[in-house]
């Protein structure tokens, strides 16, 4: 019989088929292979768009742009950025780590043909950071930027691609925060009290880092604003129909480390009003002038998105290319009258609730779901530039008044001693200062 075999690779003994003349797997098998490769290549071409946009790129094979036998292979438009297909023994032997160390910089720096603003580096702790300078990208925009970057095909892969698994949650939610906090270790505490204030970090380029201090009051106010935005009041009569007795829902979703008492950075927290810090910074480093607040970076980790702000003197011109923050209430964050207005797009560390909307009652409800779904969470940090050898100083009594002990965070980044021991140290310091 002329033509190609009618059966696939597992469908019989090739040496007994009339197509190859009974001479084993020579001419007939080669012709069958050629036909199969042609068909699979066509299948790969037809499914290229679907695979690229719905499943992502193959992150391991250096031949990721080749079709696979049987089912279509995911198409990778940038195979040069992908890791070799090392086996388990080679990966355990360190081959994979050596390849990543030797190749990540030279591969990731050449992005002219990719059209992506996302860059990559390692921080002082050795963790990989994907970042964009001079802009605060909201979650949706950052997701699209990541998927069109070369880093989407290499480890570590963030949870940013898991949005389809996440139940509905509130967002964006506007928080108005007037207090900031600096968390440190016991060693850092002794240095701050010994210096009479705060110095810039040596490995951070002279910057002093603060985070937003959020409590139940800020969460309750944010919930009211979220409801008012979702259900605008059309008339005074409709406002009178709402009795305000519904159960709060936003606190069930605010489960990220930003809203918890614990910290990954230490067990000693200094909390000040943002207005006080800016006033002292203006007096000590700006000659009474108003400090400059700039949009610095959007930084993405495996589960965390950090929006950083840079605060410096008007005489400091090293980062004049960065835009100033201003009062843009539509952005991720803005500054107005001593408050940071933060539009949070990801407020949950893990998702265990689903948001239910009741439009007639002008309210939302949190409904429990089965299991946990991990997704990204975001937050805002403020970096004050402190010149080398100088201190943002405060009286010791004021430092102790603003000092509290905090619990251990989930994933420690510094040496933690626990809440009980930290609380005892804080109590002893405050008694000795009386």
Backbone torsions as a table, in degrees:
resi	resn	phi	psi	omega
1	UNK	NA	133.1	-179.9
2	UNK	-84.9	162.5	177.7
3	UNK	103.3	-170.8	-176.7
4	UNK	-92.2	159.4	177.2
5	UNK	-58.3	146.9	179.9
6	UNK	-89.0	-12.0	-175.5
7	UNK	-110.1	155.6	179.5
8	UNK	-81.5	-168.6	-175.6
9	UNK	-60.0	-29.4	-177.2
10	UNK	-100.6	16.4	-170.7
11	UNK	-100.3	24.0	177.2
12	UNK	138.9	-176.7	-178.2
13	UNK	-90.8	118.3	-177.4
14	UNK	-63.2	-30.5	-176.8
15	UNK	-68.0	-17.4	-178.9
16	UNK	-98.8	2.9	-177.3
17	UNK	-89.0	141.2	-179.3
18	UNK	-68.9	-18.0	-174.8
19	UNK	-67.8	-33.4	-177.3
20	UNK	-103.9	13.3	173.7
21	UNK	70.2	15.1	179.3
22	UNK	73.8	17.5	-178.4
23	UNK	-108.4	51.4	175.7
24	UNK	69.9	-144.2	-173.3
25	UNK	-110.2	46.6	-175.8
26	UNK	-89.4	-97.0	-172.7
27	UNK	-65.5	-46.3	-177.4
28	UNK	-62.3	-42.5	-179.2
29	UNK	-66.5	-39.4	179.1
30	UNK	-63.1	-41.3	178.8
31	UNK	-66.3	-38.5	177.7
32	UNK	-64.0	-41.3	178.0
33	UNK	-60.4	-42.1	-178.7
34	UNK	-63.1	-42.2	179.3
35	UNK	-64.3	-42.6	179.6
36	UNK	-63.1	-43.4	179.1
37	UNK	-61.2	-39.8	179.5
38	UNK	-63.7	-45.4	-179.4
39	UNK	-65.0	-41.9	-178.4
40	UNK	-69.0	-34.8	177.9
41	UNK	-64.9	-41.1	176.3
42	UNK	-61.5	-41.9	179.0
43	UNK	-62.7	-41.6	179.5
44	UNK	-64.2	-39.0	178.9
45	UNK	-65.6	-39.7	-179.0
46	UNK	-67.9	-33.8	-176.5
47	UNK	-97.1	8.6	-175.2
48	UNK	-60.0	-49.6	-177.5
49	UNK	-62.3	-44.4	-178.6
50	UNK	-62.3	-48.1	-176.7
51	UNK	-65.4	-39.6	-176.7
52	UNK	-66.5	-40.3	-172.9
53	UNK	-92.1	-18.6	-176.2
54	UNK	-111.6	-23.2	-176.9
55	UNK	-118.1	-14.8	-178.9
56	UNK	88.8	-175.9	-175.8
57	UNK	-100.7	154.7	176.7
58	UNK	-71.7	126.8	-172.2
59	UNK	-97.3	-3.9	-173.7
60	UNK	-110.8	-47.1	-168.1
61	UNK	-78.2	134.5	174.7
62	UNK	-75.3	-10.2	175.9
63	UNK	-108.0	39.5	-173.6
64	UNK	-69.4	-15.4	179.3
65	UNK	-90.1	1.9	177.9
66	UNK	-93.7	145.2	177.1
67	UNK	-70.8	151.7	179.6
68	UNK	-103.9	150.0	177.3
69	UNK	-61.5	146.2	178.1
70	UNK	83.0	-104.6	-178.0
71	UNK	-83.7	158.4	-179.2
72	UNK	-67.7	141.8	179.6
73	UNK	-84.9	143.3	175.9
74	UNK	-62.5	133.7	-177.1
75	UNK	-85.7	135.1	178.2
76	UNK	-118.6	110.3	-178.1
77	UNK	-73.0	-10.0	-179.5
78	UNK	-131.4	66.6	-176.7
79	UNK	-66.2	-19.9	-178.9
80	UNK	-67.9	-15.8	179.9
81	UNK	-94.5	3.9	-173.9
82	UNK	-102.0	157.6	-175.4
83	UNK	-78.1	148.7	172.9
84	UNK	-61.3	157.6	-175.9
85	UNK	-85.9	68.6	178.4
86	UNK	-71.9	142.0	176.8
87	UNK	-78.8	174.2	-177.9
88	UNK	-58.6	-40.5	-178.1
89	UNK	-66.3	-39.6	179.7
90	UNK	-68.9	-38.1	178.6
91	UNK	-65.9	-41.2	179.1
92	UNK	-67.3	-28.4	179.8
93	UNK	-81.0	-0.6	175.9
94	UNK	98.0	1.1	-179.2
95	UNK	-62.9	-41.8	-178.1
96	UNK	-65.6	-42.1	179.4
97	UNK	-64.7	-40.1	179.1
98	UNK	-66.1	-38.2	178.6
99	UNK	-63.9	-43.6	-179.0
100	UNK	-64.6	-41.7	-179.8
101	UNK	-64.8	-39.9	-175.1
102	UNK	-80.7	-24.0	-170.8
103	UNK	-113.6	-18.4	-171.1
104	UNK	-63.2	-40.6	-177.2
105	UNK	-68.6	-49.4	-175.6
106	UNK	-68.0	-31.5	178.5
107	UNK	-76.5	-41.1	-172.6
108	UNK	-78.0	-22.2	-177.4
109	UNK	-75.2	-22.3	-178.4
110	UNK	-93.5	89.2	-176.7
111	UNK	-122.3	16.7	-175.3
112	UNK	-61.7	-32.6	-176.7
113	UNK	-90.5	1.2	-174.7
114	UNK	-100.8	-21.2	178.7
115	UNK	67.6	28.3	-178.0
116	UNK	-110.8	137.4	176.0
117	UNK	-87.3	-8.7	-176.4
118	UNK	-75.3	131.8	178.0
119	UNK	-121.2	172.3	-177.1
120	UNK	-138.5	146.9	178.2
121	UNK	-158.3	173.6	172.0
122	UNK	-111.4	134.2	179.6
123	UNK	-83.9	-175.3	-176.3
124	UNK	-64.5	-23.7	178.1
125	UNK	-86.9	-3.4	-179.9
126	UNK	89.8	3.2	179.8
127	UNK	-83.9	147.1	178.7
128	UNK	-79.1	132.3	176.4
129	UNK	-119.8	128.6	168.1
130	UNK	-101.0	127.6	-170.0
131	UNK	-144.0	157.8	172.5
132	UNK	-129.1	128.1	-175.8
133	UNK	-92.4	138.9	171.9
134	UNK	80.8	12.4	179.8
135	UNK	-152.7	146.8	172.7
136	UNK	-105.7	105.5	-178.0
137	UNK	-89.2	122.7	173.3
138	UNK	-66.1	166.6	-170.6
139	UNK	-56.3	-45.5	-177.7
140	UNK	-62.4	-43.9	-179.9
141	UNK	-68.7	-38.9	179.1
142	UNK	-66.0	-35.7	177.4
143	UNK	-61.4	-46.0	178.6
144	UNK	-64.7	-39.3	179.0
145	UNK	-63.9	-41.1	179.8
146	UNK	-66.0	-41.3	-176.9
147	UNK	-67.6	-22.5	179.0
148	UNK	-102.4	16.7	178.8
149	UNK	-107.4	161.1	177.6
150	UNK	-68.4	-15.7	-175.9
151	UNK	-79.0	-10.5	-179.7
152	UNK	-71.6	-10.7	-178.3
153	UNK	-107.4	9.0	-178.0
154	UNK	-130.4	157.0	176.4
155	UNK	-80.6	155.6	-3.7
156	UNK	-79.3	138.2	-179.7
157	UNK	-92.4	125.3	178.6
158	UNK	-73.9	170.2	179.2
159	UNK	-81.9	11.9	-172.3
160	UNK	-69.0	-20.0	179.5
161	UNK	-87.1	4.8	-173.8
162	UNK	-98.0	18.0	-173.6
163	UNK	-64.9	-25.0	-180.0
164	UNK	-70.3	-21.5	179.6
165	UNK	-86.4	-13.6	-171.3
166	UNK	-85.1	128.5	174.1
167	UNK	-66.9	162.2	-177.4
168	UNK	-59.6	137.2	179.1
169	UNK	-141.0	163.3	-178.0
170	UNK	-69.4	137.7	175.5
171	UNK	168.6	145.3	-5.2
172	UNK	-75.9	149.5	-179.7
173	UNK	-114.5	129.7	-178.0
174	UNK	-92.4	118.7	174.4
175	UNK	-107.9	136.1	175.4
176	UNK	-112.4	112.3	-169.0
177	UNK	-117.8	128.7	-179.6
178	UNK	-112.0	-4.5	179.9
179	UNK	-122.9	145.9	178.5
180	UNK	-127.2	160.6	-174.2
181	UNK	-137.5	144.1	173.3
182	UNK	-120.2	121.5	-177.2
183	UNK	-108.0	138.2	-177.4
184	UNK	-145.0	173.9	178.7
185	UNK	-89.8	179.8	178.0
186	UNK	-63.0	-39.2	177.4
187	UNK	-64.6	-42.7	177.3
188	UNK	-64.5	-36.9	177.5
189	UNK	-60.4	-46.6	179.9
190	UNK	-63.1	-36.2	178.3
191	UNK	-68.5	-40.0	179.8
192	UNK	-65.7	-45.2	179.3
193	UNK	-68.8	-35.3	178.8
194	UNK	-69.4	-36.2	-179.9
195	UNK	-85.6	-12.1	-177.1
196	UNK	74.7	27.1	-180.0
197	UNK	159.2	-159.5	-170.4
198	UNK	-112.7	133.3	173.9
199	UNK	-105.2	161.6	174.2
200	UNK	-77.9	148.8	-179.8
201	UNK	-72.8	135.9	-178.9
202	UNK	-66.7	-41.3	-178.2
203	UNK	-82.5	-5.4	179.2
204	UNK	-103.4	12.7	178.2
205	UNK	76.3	24.4	178.7
206	UNK	85.6	20.5	-178.7
207	UNK	-104.3	142.4	176.6
208	UNK	-106.0	120.6	-170.2
209	UNK	-100.0	136.8	177.1
210	UNK	-131.9	152.3	174.4
211	UNK	-118.3	167.0	178.1
212	UNK	-75.1	138.8	177.9
213	UNK	-101.7	108.0	-177.9
214	UNK	-115.0	138.1	177.5
215	UNK	-128.9	-168.7	-178.6
216	UNK	-65.0	-31.1	179.0
217	UNK	-65.2	-44.4	178.9
218	UNK	-64.7	-36.8	178.8
219	UNK	-67.0	-42.3	179.6
220	UNK	-64.7	-41.6	178.7
221	UNK	-66.2	-39.1	178.5
222	UNK	-64.8	-36.0	177.7
223	UNK	-63.4	-43.5	178.5
224	UNK	-61.7	-42.4	179.7
225	UNK	-66.4	-36.7	-179.9
226	UNK	-65.0	-41.8	178.9
227	UNK	-67.3	-43.7	-179.4
228	UNK	-63.9	-34.9	178.2
229	UNK	-71.5	-39.2	-178.4
230	UNK	-73.5	-34.1	-177.5
231	UNK	-129.0	80.2	179.9
232	UNK	-61.7	140.6	-179.6
233	UNK	-79.7	122.8	-177.2
234	UNK	-86.0	-30.2	-176.5
235	UNK	-155.1	158.5	177.3
236	UNK	-60.2	-29.9	-179.6
237	UNK	-63.6	-40.6	179.6
238	UNK	-68.5	-31.9	178.1
239	UNK	-66.1	-34.7	-178.9
240	UNK	-71.8	-19.6	-178.6
241	UNK	-77.2	-15.3	-180.0
242	UNK	-93.0	124.6	-175.4
243	UNK	-95.0	-7.8	176.0
244	UNK	71.1	21.2	-176.3
245	UNK	-99.7	3.1	-179.4
246	UNK	-67.4	153.4	-178.1
247	UNK	-72.5	135.7	177.2
248	UNK	-59.2	145.2	-176.2
249	UNK	-120.9	-28.3	-171.3
250	UNK	-66.9	-33.3	-178.1
251	UNK	-64.5	-21.2	177.0
252	UNK	-73.5	-20.8	-178.6
253	UNK	-98.9	-18.7	-177.8
254	UNK	-83.2	74.9	-175.9
255	UNK	-113.4	4.9	179.0
256	UNK	-74.6	163.9	-179.9
257	UNK	-57.3	-20.8	-179.8
258	UNK	-61.4	-33.2	-173.5
259	UNK	-99.5	4.1	-178.1
260	UNK	-99.0	156.9	179.1
261	UNK	-72.8	-28.7	-178.3
262	UNK	-75.5	164.8	179.8
263	UNK	-141.9	147.7	176.4
264	UNK	-85.1	-12.2	-170.5
265	UNK	-99.6	-16.1	-178.9
266	UNK	166.6	-176.3	-177.6
267	UNK	-116.0	10.9	-178.2
268	UNK	-127.8	119.4	-174.5
269	UNK	-115.5	125.9	171.5
270	UNK	-100.6	120.7	-178.6
271	UNK	-117.5	125.2	178.5
272	UNK	-129.8	161.3	168.7
273	UNK	-75.1	143.7	179.2
274	UNK	-61.0	-35.9	179.7
275	UNK	-62.7	-40.4	179.1
276	UNK	-66.9	-43.4	-180.0
277	UNK	-62.8	-43.9	179.5
278	UNK	-65.7	-36.4	179.3
279	UNK	-66.0	-46.0	179.1
280	UNK	-67.3	-36.8	178.3
281	UNK	-66.0	-39.7	177.3
282	UNK	-63.1	-41.9	-178.7
283	UNK	-69.0	-41.7	-171.9
284	UNK	-87.6	-26.7	-173.5
285	UNK	-125.5	-13.4	-176.1
286	UNK	-117.0	6.8	-179.9
287	UNK	61.9	29.5	-179.6
288	UNK	90.3	-8.8	178.7
289	UNK	-77.6	164.3	-178.9
290	UNK	-76.1	129.7	177.9
291	UNK	-63.1	154.1	177.8
292	UNK	-94.0	130.0	177.3
293	UNK	-112.3	121.1	-176.2
294	UNK	-119.3	151.7	171.7
295	UNK	-79.0	115.0	-173.6
296	UNK	-93.7	-74.1	-172.4
297	UNK	-145.4	158.0	161.2
298	UNK	-108.1	120.6	-176.3
299	UNK	-119.5	131.0	-178.5
300	UNK	-118.6	131.3	173.6
301	UNK	-111.9	-163.7	-177.6
302	UNK	-62.0	-42.0	179.8
303	UNK	-128.1	-8.7	-171.3
304	UNK	-111.1	139.7	171.5
305	UNK	-120.9	124.4	-177.2
306	UNK	-117.3	128.0	175.4
307	UNK	-104.6	111.9	-174.0
308	UNK	-102.1	140.3	174.3
309	UNK	-113.9	141.1	177.9
310	UNK	-109.9	129.4	178.0
311	UNK	-118.0	128.5	-178.6
312	UNK	-152.1	173.6	178.9
313	UNK	-73.7	151.4	174.3
314	UNK	-61.0	-19.3	179.1
315	UNK	-84.6	-4.6	-179.4
316	UNK	-95.2	113.1	-171.4
317	UNK	-115.3	16.1	-176.6
318	UNK	-69.7	-25.4	-176.1
319	UNK	-123.9	41.6	179.4
320	UNK	-68.5	-15.3	178.8
321	UNK	-74.1	-16.0	179.6
322	UNK	-79.3	142.5	178.5
323	UNK	-73.9	151.2	174.9
324	UNK	-78.3	156.1	-174.2
325	UNK	-70.5	-53.4	179.0
326	UNK	70.6	-160.2	-175.9
327	UNK	-115.7	34.3	-179.0
328	UNK	-72.3	97.8	-175.9
329	UNK	-74.4	-9.2	179.5
330	UNK	-90.0	-11.8	-178.5
331	UNK	-81.5	-175.3	178.5
332	UNK	-63.3	-41.9	176.9
333	UNK	-148.5	158.5	179.9
334	UNK	-148.5	166.3	178.3
335	UNK	-123.7	133.2	179.3
336	UNK	-156.8	120.9	173.6
337	UNK	51.7	52.1	174.8
338	UNK	77.9	11.2	-179.7
339	UNK	-127.2	143.7	169.0
340	UNK	-94.7	121.7	175.1
341	UNK	-97.0	109.5	-174.1
342	UNK	-111.4	122.0	175.5
343	UNK	-95.5	96.4	-175.4
344	UNK	-81.5	126.3	179.3
345	UNK	-100.6	-13.0	-178.9
346	UNK	-146.3	100.6	-171.5
347	UNK	-106.1	-1.9	-174.6
348	UNK	-115.1	133.7	172.4
349	UNK	-73.9	-45.4	172.5
350	UNK	-133.4	146.3	-174.5
351	UNK	-102.8	116.4	178.4
352	UNK	-123.9	3.7	-177.8
353	UNK	-134.0	153.9	175.4
354	UNK	-119.4	135.7	-179.2
355	UNK	-82.1	125.4	178.0
356	UNK	-112.4	133.4	-176.9
357	UNK	-104.8	131.8	174.4
358	UNK	-118.4	93.3	-172.9
359	UNK	-68.9	-36.9	-179.2
360	UNK	-65.5	-38.0	179.8
361	UNK	-87.1	-3.4	-178.0
362	UNK	55.2	53.5	-179.0
363	UNK	-155.6	165.4	175.4
364	UNK	-120.1	161.5	177.3
365	UNK	-140.1	148.0	177.4
366	UNK	-99.6	122.1	-179.6
367	UNK	-110.2	127.5	-179.2
368	UNK	-66.5	147.0	175.8
369	UNK	-119.8	163.9	-179.8
370	UNK	-80.6	132.4	176.7
371	UNK	75.6	-175.6	178.4
372	UNK	-119.1	144.1	173.7
373	UNK	-121.6	123.2	-178.8
374	UNK	-89.9	138.4	-178.9
375	UNK	-149.9	-178.6	-178.4
376	UNK	-72.9	154.2	169.2
377	UNK	-135.2	149.2	-175.2
378	UNK	-124.4	162.8	178.0
379	UNK	-161.6	171.4	-177.2
380	UNK	-119.3	136.5	175.7
381	UNK	-125.7	153.3	178.9
382	UNK	-120.2	127.5	-179.1
383	UNK	-114.7	111.3	178.4
384	UNK	-92.5	127.8	178.0
385	UNK	-79.5	120.6	177.9
386	UNK	-114.5	115.3	179.0
387	UNK	-56.4	151.0	-176.9
388	UNK	-59.7	132.6	178.6
389	UNK	85.9	-4.9	-179.2
390	UNK	-106.4	164.4	-173.7
391	UNK	-134.0	136.3	168.2
392	UNK	-81.7	96.0	-165.6
393	UNK	-92.5	149.5	175.5
394	UNK	-143.0	151.8	172.5
395	UNK	-59.9	148.8	-177.5
396	UNK	-60.9	-37.6	179.2
397	UNK	-62.4	-38.7	179.9
398	UNK	-68.2	-38.5	177.3
399	UNK	-61.2	-43.9	-178.6
400	UNK	-70.2	-33.0	177.5
401	UNK	-64.1	-31.2	-177.3
402	UNK	-94.4	4.5	-175.7
403	UNK	-96.7	132.8	173.4
404	UNK	-139.3	161.4	176.1
405	UNK	-93.2	145.6	178.6
406	UNK	-130.7	161.3	-175.8
407	UNK	-79.4	166.9	175.5
408	UNK	-68.4	138.4	173.7
409	UNK	-78.6	173.5	-176.5
410	UNK	-67.2	-45.7	-178.4
411	UNK	-121.6	101.9	-173.5
412	UNK	-72.5	139.6	176.3
413	UNK	-112.2	-10.4	176.1
414	UNK	-136.3	-179.7	177.9
415	UNK	-74.3	119.5	-178.7
416	UNK	-109.6	144.8	-176.6
417	UNK	-114.8	-4.9	179.3
418	UNK	95.2	155.4	-174.2
419	UNK	-69.1	-39.7	-176.2
420	UNK	-64.1	-46.0	-179.7
421	UNK	-67.5	-40.4	179.4
422	UNK	-64.6	-39.4	179.2
423	UNK	-64.4	-38.3	177.9
424	UNK	-65.3	-38.9	179.4
425	UNK	-66.1	-42.1	-179.9
426	UNK	-64.8	-43.8	179.4
427	UNK	-61.7	-41.2	179.7
428	UNK	-64.7	-41.4	179.4
429	UNK	-63.5	-41.8	-177.7
430	UNK	-71.7	-33.3	176.8
431	UNK	-69.6	-37.7	-177.9
432	UNK	-71.7	-19.8	-178.2
433	UNK	-88.8	-9.7	-178.0
434	UNK	-71.4	NA	NA
